[in-house]
Amino acid sequence: MKKPAVIVFDVNETISDMSPMAQRFADVGAAEHMAKLWFATLLRDGFALTAAGDNGSFADIGAEVLRGMLTGMKLNRDTESAVEHVMTGFSGLGLHPDVVEGVQALHDAGYRLVTLSNGSTQLAETLFTTAGIRDKFEKLLSVEDAAIWKPDRTSYEYAATICGVNAAEMILTSVHPWDIHGAARAGLSTAWINREGAQYPQYFQAPDHTVANLPHLLDALATEG
């Protein structure tokens, strides 16, 4: 396998640590476990819109899903205030502990680093600037400009076009098997970050690399020609 020129990072959950979102639900009087259900439902509905040929806003879908989940619940504030509190939690998220070291190492090794997120570019901008790694990324890309969400192949082709390379010269790095599958079908090589020792779904195309954390990705890529 040829060594990639560009490493494309997913952002939500891959780079950002979304575990504090559970506390946001608790803050408004809802159960913490609803955070994972909410995010999964957000993705489901975003994918449904993509399958129908539409391109919904991550923030708009997220807020509307929240309204549906929280309406009628016994909260400690009104529904709209609760929705606002949960959604603003995104802007305060931090990085997984392995990210800064991994990004620095990959950058120092000469790889071009970009993002491709189903969320907004501004969220990634804030996240990376706060963490002091914004200068390591050449571009922060979002499907807001790709006209369609990942895992549709058009989104990955958009990233390749913006970076001026062929899809085969890129590697998608993500914690999401659905993202890995979509990128592989679009011609990218792939790296699955498996921090929790999960089992990869057999119905998705297997990743080219599986690593326990981001710093290990540099070692995995060193084996490529």
Disulfide bonds with the S-S distance in Angstrom:
none
